């Protein structure tokens, strides 16, 4: 791996500076080596992992050994010994041993999984994924609980298929994972775009609700009267349900293309219930991700038999998918919810069995 090699170069240069402190060329060489390491680690793809991958990296303590966080740790080691280059080299050598041990362990695991035929399921360009990660305390749930939760998620996502899919093909299960309950689903790009737009809106509604709760807590501490606080609480607690209902109505009004007023109203009710369910899941710690890996751009006809018109159509289709992929990525770029208030979050009641 190039990272250990770059760190080893830093160690060697620090030792050389310690032995020849008056050599300006060595100081320049050190700065250049440190900059090369910085650029390499800041460009690492794992600096911006998708949510469930981020959770997996955290669970094995990998974040401190990759990307930008690793560079910060290297800088900290050097800064703590900046007046004594050889001590910095010794400290960095000790830290490098930990890095190498971690990489060796990961390499051994990868080799073992390869030998056992365990495949790594990462989606390819042009493929998509809806990831749902549900935290579950070990030994507290049954298979019936798993079935119920999966059914609730299936039902909550079904209205999006009717709204955004031309062929109404149901969302399919790609793969399941253990530890937390993790479902990886796939559908058509328009369905994923619609889901991502609503998730972004729901997350913003929840963020606003949390902010309001924090303000109420501050009002309570400042001595605001109980009657005034109750009025504010009542308004805040009813806001989520009304805002989600508005979101559902607007989404259906914008995207429902059939001329069936009765079904349109039913779909508004179904989507409102779905979004309330999704809001409760997000608030309870469920991680959601929606990804469409952009397909590679089309440069020229794939074969001599392909007509110019076919090539133009294919280019247009790929560019449309790349545009949708960018929109989905932007929709899913929102900060995590942080709730530190003593005021409870009051979410709309929902009988999950009714979904």
C-alpha positions as CSV (number, residue, x, y, z in Angstrom):
1,X,0.0,0.0,0.0
2,X,1.2,3.5,-0.8
3,X,0.2,5.1,2.5
4,X,2.7,3.0,4.7
5,X,5.4,3.7,2.2
6,X,4.8,7.4,2.3
7,X,4.8,7.4,6.1
8,X,8.1,5.4,6.0
9,X,9.6,8.2,3.8
10,X,8.6,10.7,6.4
11,X,10.3,8.7,9.1
12,X,13.5,8.4,7.2
13,X,13.5,12.1,6.4
14,X,13.0,13.0,10.0
15,X,15.9,10.9,11.1
16,X,18.0,12.5,8.4
17,X,17.0,16.0,9.7
18,X,18.0,14.9,13.2
19,X,21.4,13.8,12.0
20,X,21.9,16.9,9.7
21,X,19.8,19.7,11.2
22,X,21.5,22.4,9.1
23,X,20.7,20.9,5.7
24,X,17.9,23.0,4.2
25,X,17.3,20.4,1.5
26,X,16.1,17.9,4.0
27,X,13.6,20.3,5.5
28,X,12.2,20.9,2.0
29,X,12.1,17.1,1.3
30,X,10.2,16.6,4.5
31,X,7.6,19.3,3.6
32,X,7.2,17.8,0.1
33,X,6.7,14.2,1.5
34,X,4.2,15.5,4.1
35,X,2.3,17.3,1.3
36,X,2.3,14.2,-0.9
37,X,0.8,12.2,2.0
38,X,-1.8,14.9,2.7
39,X,-2.9,15.0,-0.9
40,X,-3.1,11.2,-1.1
41,X,-5.1,10.8,2.1
42,X,-7.5,13.7,1.4
43,X,-8.3,12.2,-2.0
44,X,-9.2,8.8,-0.5
45,X,-12.8,7.7,-1.5
46,X,-13.5,6.5,2.1
47,X,-13.4,10.1,3.3
48,X,-17.0,10.3,2.2
49,X,-18.5,6.8,2.6
50,X,-22.2,6.2,2.2
51,X,-24.1,5.9,5.5
52,X,-24.1,2.1,6.1
53,X,-20.5,1.8,5.0
54,X,-19.6,4.6,7.4
55,X,-21.3,2.7,10.2
56,X,-19.3,-0.5,9.3
57,X,-16.1,1.5,9.3
58,X,-16.9,2.9,12.7
59,X,-17.8,-0.5,14.1
60,X,-14.3,-1.9,13.3
61,X,-12.4,1.3,14.3
62,X,-11.2,1.9,10.7
63,X,-11.8,5.6,10.4
64,X,-8.6,6.6,12.3
65,X,-6.5,4.5,9.9
66,X,-7.8,5.9,6.6
67,X,-8.1,9.2,4.7
68,X,-8.2,12.6,6.3
69,X,-8.4,11.3,9.9
70,X,-5.2,9.4,9.4
71,X,-3.4,12.4,8.2
72,X,-4.6,14.4,11.2
73,X,-3.2,11.7,13.5
74,X,0.2,11.8,11.6
75,X,0.3,15.5,12.0
76,X,-0.5,15.3,15.7
77,X,2.4,12.8,16.3
78,X,4.8,15.1,14.5
79,X,3.6,18.3,16.2
80,X,3.9,16.7,19.6
81,X,7.6,16.2,18.9
82,X,8.4,19.1,16.5
83,X,11.5,20.3,18.4
84,X,13.1,16.9,18.3
85,X,13.0,15.3,14.8
86,X,14.4,12.0,15.8
87,X,11.9,11.7,18.7
88,X,9.2,12.5,16.1
89,X,10.6,9.8,13.9
90,X,10.5,7.3,16.7
91,X,6.9,8.2,17.7
92,X,5.8,8.1,14.0
93,X,7.5,4.7,13.7
94,X,5.5,3.4,16.7
95,X,2.3,4.7,15.2
96,X,3.2,3.3,11.8
97,X,3.4,-0.1,13.3
98,X,-0.2,0.2,14.5
99,X,-1.2,1.3,11.0
100,X,0.6,-1.7,9.3
101,X,-0.9,-4.1,11.8
102,X,-4.4,-2.8,11.0
103,X,-3.8,-3.0,7.2
104,X,-2.3,-6.5,7.6
105,X,-5.4,-7.6,9.6
106,X,-7.8,-6.2,6.9
107,X,-5.7,-7.9,4.2
108,X,-5.9,-11.3,6.0
109,X,-9.6,-10.9,6.3
110,X,-10.0,-10.1,2.7
111,X,-7.8,-13.0,1.7
112,X,-9.9,-15.4,3.9
113,X,-13.2,-14.1,2.5
114,X,-11.8,-14.5,-1.0
115,X,-10.7,-18.1,-0.3
116,X,-14.1,-18.9,1.2
117,X,-15.9,-17.4,-1.8
118,X,-17.6,-14.6,0.2
119,X,-18.4,-11.9,-2.2
120,X,-18.3,-8.1,-1.6
121,X,-21.5,-6.7,-3.0
122,X,-20.9,-3.2,-4.2
123,X,-23.1,-1.7,-6.8
124,X,-21.6,-0.9,-10.2
125,X,-22.0,2.2,-12.5
126,X,-25.6,2.5,-13.6
127,X,-26.9,0.4,-10.6
128,X,-28.9,1.7,-7.7
129,X,-29.6,1.0,-4.1
130,X,-31.9,1.9,-1.2
131,X,-30.1,1.1,2.1
132,X,-32.1,0.7,5.3
133,X,-30.1,0.1,8.5
134,X,-32.1,-0.6,11.6
135,X,-30.3,-0.7,15.0
136,X,-31.4,-3.7,17.0
137,X,-30.3,-4.8,20.5
138,X,-28.9,-8.3,20.3
139,X,-31.2,-11.0,21.6
140,X,-34.4,-8.8,21.8
141,X,-36.2,-9.5,18.6
142,X,-37.7,-12.5,16.8
143,X,-38.1,-13.5,13.2
144,X,-41.7,-12.3,13.4
145,X,-40.4,-8.9,14.4
146,X,-38.0,-8.9,11.4
147,X,-40.9,-9.9,9.1
148,X,-43.1,-7.2,10.5
149,X,-40.5,-4.5,10.1
150,X,-39.7,-5.6,6.5
151,X,-43.4,-5.6,5.7
152,X,-43.8,-2.1,7.1
153,X,-40.9,-0.8,5.0
154,X,-42.3,-2.5,1.9
155,X,-45.6,-0.9,2.4
156,X,-44.1,2.5,3.2
157,X,-42.1,2.6,-0.1
158,X,-44.9,1.2,-2.3
159,X,-46.6,4.6,-2.9
160,X,-43.4,5.9,-4.5
161,X,-43.6,3.1,-7.1
162,X,-47.1,4.1,-8.1
163,X,-46.1,7.8,-8.3
164,X,-42.8,7.6,-10.1
165,X,-42.6,4.2,-11.9
166,X,-44.1,3.8,-15.4
167,X,-44.2,0.0,-15.1
168,X,-45.2,-0.1,-11.4
169,X,-42.6,-2.8,-10.8
170,X,-42.3,-3.3,-7.0
171,X,-39.1,-2.4,-5.2
172,X,-36.9,-5.5,-5.0
173,X,-34.6,-6.8,-2.3
174,X,-31.0,-6.9,-3.5
175,X,-29.3,-8.3,-0.3
176,X,-29.7,-8.4,3.5
177,X,-26.9,-8.0,6.1
178,X,-26.6,-8.9,9.7
179,X,-25.5,-7.1,12.9
180,X,-28.0,-4.3,12.6
181,X,-31.0,-5.3,10.4
182,X,-29.8,-4.0,7.0
183,X,-31.9,-4.2,3.8
184,X,-30.5,-3.2,0.4
185,X,-33.2,-2.7,-2.1
186,X,-33.3,-1.6,-5.8
187,X,-35.8,0.0,-8.1
188,X,-36.0,2.3,-11.1
189,X,-34.0,5.7,-11.0
190,X,-37.2,7.8,-11.0
191,X,-38.5,6.0,-7.9
192,X,-35.2,6.5,-6.1
193,X,-35.2,10.2,-7.0
194,X,-38.7,10.6,-5.6
195,X,-37.8,8.7,-2.4
196,X,-34.6,10.8,-2.0
197,X,-36.6,14.1,-2.4
198,X,-39.1,13.1,0.3
199,X,-36.4,11.8,2.7
200,X,-34.6,15.2,2.4
201,X,-37.9,17.0,3.1
202,X,-38.7,14.8,6.1
203,X,-35.2,15.2,7.5
204,X,-35.6,19.0,7.2
205,X,-39.0,18.9,9.0
206,X,-37.5,16.8,11.8
207,X,-34.5,19.2,12.0
208,X,-36.9,22.2,12.4
209,X,-38.9,20.3,15.0
210,X,-35.7,19.6,17.0
211,X,-34.7,23.2,16.8
212,X,-38.2,24.2,18.1
213,X,-37.9,21.8,21.0
214,X,-34.5,23.2,21.9
215,X,-36.0,26.7,21.9
216,X,-38.9,25.5,24.1
217,X,-36.4,24.1,26.6
218,X,-34.6,27.5,26.7
219,X,-37.9,29.3,27.3
220,X,-38.7,26.9,30.2
221,X,-35.3,27.7,31.8
222,X,-35.9,31.5,31.3
223,X,-39.0,31.4,33.4
224,X,-41.7,31.6,30.7
225,X,-45.2,30.8,32.2
226,X,-46.5,27.3,32.1
227,X,-49.6,28.3,30.1
228,X,-47.4,30.0,27.4
229,X,-45.2,27.0,27.2
230,X,-48.1,24.6,26.8
231,X,-49.4,26.7,23.9
232,X,-46.0,26.6,22.2
233,X,-45.7,22.9,22.8
234,X,-49.2,22.2,21.4
235,X,-48.3,24.1,18.2
236,X,-45.0,22.4,17.8
237,X,-46.2,18.9,18.5
238,X,-48.9,19.2,15.8
239,X,-46.6,20.8,13.2
240,X,-44.8,17.6,12.1
241,X,-48.0,15.8,11.1
242,X,-49.4,18.8,9.3
243,X,-46.2,19.5,7.4
244,X,-45.8,15.9,6.4
245,X,-49.4,15.9,5.2
246,X,-48.7,19.0,3.1
247,X,-45.6,17.2,1.7
248,X,-47.6,14.2,0.8
249,X,-50.3,16.2,-0.9
250,X,-47.9,18.3,-2.9
251,X,-45.9,15.2,-3.9
252,X,-49.0,13.5,-5.2
253,X,-50.4,16.6,-6.9
254,X,-47.1,17.1,-8.7
255,X,-46.5,13.5,-9.8
256,X,-49.8,11.6,-10.1
257,X,-50.7,11.5,-13.8
258,X,-53.9,9.4,-13.9
259,X,-57.4,10.9,-14.1
260,X,-58.8,9.2,-11.0
261,X,-59.6,11.6,-8.2
262,X,-60.6,8.9,-5.8
263,X,-57.3,7.0,-6.2
264,X,-55.4,10.3,-6.0
265,X,-56.9,11.0,-2.6
266,X,-56.2,7.4,-1.5
267,X,-52.6,7.9,-2.6
268,X,-52.2,11.1,-0.6
269,X,-53.4,9.3,2.5
270,X,-51.0,6.3,1.8
271,X,-48.0,8.6,1.2
272,X,-48.8,10.7,4.3
273,X,-48.8,7.5,6.4
274,X,-45.6,6.3,4.7
275,X,-43.8,9.6,5.4
276,X,-44.9,9.6,9.0
277,X,-43.5,6.0,9.4
278,X,-40.3,7.1,7.7
279,X,-40.0,10.1,10.1
280,X,-40.5,7.9,13.1
281,X,-37.9,5.5,11.9
282,X,-35.3,8.3,11.2
283,X,-36.0,9.8,14.7
284,X,-35.5,6.3,16.3
285,X,-32.0,6.0,14.7
286,X,-32.7,4.2,11.5
287,X,-30.1,5.1,8.8
288,X,-31.4,5.6,5.2
289,X,-29.4,5.9,2.1
290,X,-30.4,6.2,-1.6
291,X,-27.7,5.8,-4.2
292,X,-27.5,5.7,-7.9
293,X,-24.0,5.2,-9.2
294,X,-23.6,7.3,-12.3
295,X,-23.2,5.3,-15.5
296,X,-20.0,5.9,-17.5
297,X,-20.5,8.6,-20.2
298,X,-21.0,7.4,-23.8
299,X,-18.3,8.6,-26.1
300,X,-19.0,6.8,-29.4
301,X,-21.1,4.0,-30.9
302,X,-20.4,0.7,-29.3
303,X,-20.5,-1.2,-32.6
304,X,-20.5,-0.6,-36.3
305,X,-24.1,-1.9,-36.5
306,X,-25.4,0.9,-34.2
307,X,-27.1,3.7,-36.1
308,X,-26.3,7.3,-35.3
309,X,-29.8,7.8,-34.0
310,X,-29.4,4.8,-31.6
311,X,-26.2,6.3,-30.4
312,X,-27.8,9.7,-29.8
313,X,-30.6,8.0,-27.9
314,X,-28.2,6.1,-25.8
315,X,-26.1,9.2,-25.0
316,X,-29.3,11.0,-24.0
317,X,-30.4,8.1,-21.7
318,X,-27.0,7.9,-20.0
319,X,-26.9,11.7,-19.5
320,X,-30.4,11.6,-18.0
321,X,-29.3,8.9,-15.6
322,X,-26.2,10.9,-14.6
323,X,-28.4,13.9,-14.0
324,X,-30.7,11.9,-11.8
325,X,-27.7,10.4,-9.9
326,X,-26.4,13.9,-9.1
327,X,-29.9,15.0,-7.9
328,X,-30.2,11.9,-5.7
329,X,-26.7,12.6,-4.2
330,X,-27.6,16.2,-3.5
331,X,-30.9,15.2,-1.9
332,X,-29.1,12.8,0.5
333,X,-26.5,15.4,1.5
334,X,-27.9,16.6,4.8
335,X,-26.4,16.8,8.3
336,X,-27.3,14.1,10.8
337,X,-30.0,14.9,13.3
338,X,-28.7,15.8,16.8
339,X,-31.2,16.0,19.6
340,X,-30.0,17.2,23.0
341,X,-33.1,18.8,24.4
342,X,-34.9,17.8,27.5
343,X,-38.2,18.4,25.6
344,X,-39.5,15.0,24.1
345,X,-40.1,14.6,20.4
346,X,-43.8,13.9,19.9
347,X,-44.3,12.1,16.7
348,X,-47.6,11.2,15.1
349,X,-49.1,8.0,16.4
350,X,-49.0,5.1,13.9
351,X,-50.3,1.6,14.1
352,X,-47.6,-0.2,12.1
353,X,-49.8,-3.3,11.6
354,X,-52.2,-1.1,9.6
355,X,-49.6,-0.4,6.9
